[in-house]
């Protein structure tokens, strides 16, 4: 039974999961990692979900305000050995619910083309591909999504 906790970026379990995420992305992104890493700082994220299975952290995700009506999904992660169990989908759904509660009307996000599991998750979760936005414009390895809430 997965339980999700609302917290912020000061949460130790979130910080530990993000370290694992960064280590994995460093390998997947290769030479592009430092470019992406600059946009993934977690020091001031107010809206974080950490998922637990029997008090063990098994995944995380966050949202941060992108514009007055849009939240950006950030730092989604489930360890590789736990993928395919619906944990990430549950975290994403919780983040969307939270965004709606805060009166936001859509979520956007960026992921890498070298992350097929993430692309599959977002596609299954009714996210639509959009032109790359902001700092991801003209970045070949990025794919951006949005979902109207």
C-alpha positions in Angstrom: 0.0 0.0 0.0 1.6 3.3 -1.2 1.0 6.3 1.0 1.9 9.8 -0.3 3.0 12.6 2.0 2.8 16.3 1.1 6.0 18.1 2.2 8.6 20.6 0.8 12.1 20.4 -0.5 13.5 20.5 3.0 12.3 16.9 3.5 15.3 14.5 4.0 13.6 11.6 2.2 13.0 13.8 -0.8 16.6 15.0 -0.8 17.9 11.4 -0.7 15.6 10.4 -3.6 16.7 13.4 -5.6 20.4 12.4 -5.1 19.6 9.0 -6.6 17.7 10.7 -9.4 20.6 13.0 -10.2 23.0 10.1 -10.2 20.8 8.2 -12.7 20.3 11.3 -14.9 24.1 12.0 -14.9 24.5 8.6 -16.7 21.5 9.0 -19.0 22.2 12.6 -20.0 25.9 12.2 -20.4 27.6 15.4 -21.6 24.2 17.2 -21.4 23.8 16.6 -17.6 25.3 19.9 -16.5 22.9 21.9 -18.8 19.8 20.2 -17.3 21.1 20.1 -13.8 21.2 23.9 -13.5 17.3 23.9 -13.8 16.8 21.3 -11.2 17.8 23.0 -7.9 15.5 22.0 -5.1 16.4 24.5 -2.4 13.0 26.4 -2.5 10.3 24.0 -3.7 7.2 24.4 -1.6 5.1 21.5 -3.1 6.7 18.0 -2.8 5.2 14.6 -2.7 7.1 11.6 -1.2 5.6 8.2 -1.6 6.1 5.5 1.0 5.7 1.8 1.2 5.7 0.6 4.8 7.5 3.8 5.9 10.2 3.3 3.2 10.5 6.2 0.7 9.8 4.7 -2.8 9.4 7.8 -5.0 9.0 11.5 -5.2 7.8 14.4 -7.4 7.3 18.2 -7.1 5.5 21.1 -8.6 6.6 24.7 -8.7 4.8 27.8 -10.1 5.7 28.5 -13.7 3.1 31.2 -14.3 -0.1 32.4 -12.5 -2.1 29.5 -14.1 0.6 26.9 -14.7 2.6 24.6 -12.4 5.7 22.8 -13.6 6.2 19.2 -12.6 9.8 18.6 -11.4 12.0 15.9 -9.8 9.8 12.9 -10.6 11.6 9.7 -9.5 11.0 6.1 -8.6 14.0 3.8 -8.2 14.5 1.5 -11.2 13.7 -1.7 -9.2 10.3 -0.3 -8.2 9.2 1.0 -11.6 6.1 -0.4 -13.3 4.1 -0.7 -10.1 2.1 2.5 -10.6 4.0 4.5 -8.0 5.0 7.4 -10.3 1.4 7.6 -11.7 0.1 7.9 -8.1 2.6 10.7 -7.3 1.8 12.5 -10.5 -2.0 12.3 -9.8 -1.3 13.7 -6.2 0.7 16.6 -7.7 -2.1 17.4 -10.2 -4.7 17.3 -7.4 -2.5 19.7 -5.3 -2.1 22.1 -8.3 -5.9 22.2 -8.7 -6.4 22.9 -5.0 -4.0 25.8 -5.4 -6.2 27.1 -8.3 -3.8 26.3 -11.2 -5.3 25.2 -14.5 -2.5 23.2 -16.1 0.7 21.4 -15.5 3.7 21.5 -17.8 7.0 19.5 -17.7 10.2 18.6 -19.5 11.8 15.3 -19.8 14.6 13.8 -21.8 14.3 11.7 -24.9 16.6 9.3 -23.2 14.0 8.7 -20.5 11.4 6.4 -22.3 9.8 5.4 -19.0 9.0 9.0 -18.2 7.6 9.7 -21.7 5.4 6.6 -21.4 4.2 7.7 -17.9 3.2 11.2 -19.1 1.6 9.9 -22.3 -0.5 7.4 -20.3 -1.4 10.2 -17.8 -3.0 12.2 -20.6 -0.2 14.7 -21.1 0.2 16.1 -24.6 3.5 17.0 -26.3 3.9 20.7 -26.7 6.7 22.9 -28.2 9.7 23.1 -25.9 9.3 26.0 -23.6 11.6 28.4 -21.7 15.1 27.2 -21.3 14.3 24.0 -23.2 13.5 25.8 -26.5 15.8 24.5 -29.3 17.1 21.7 -27.0 17.1 18.6 -29.2 17.1 16.0 -26.3 14.1 17.6 -24.5 10.5 16.8 -25.0 7.9 19.0 -23.2 4.3 18.1 -22.2 1.3 19.8 -20.8 -2.0 18.7 -19.2 -5.1 20.8 -18.7 -6.3 20.1 -15.2 
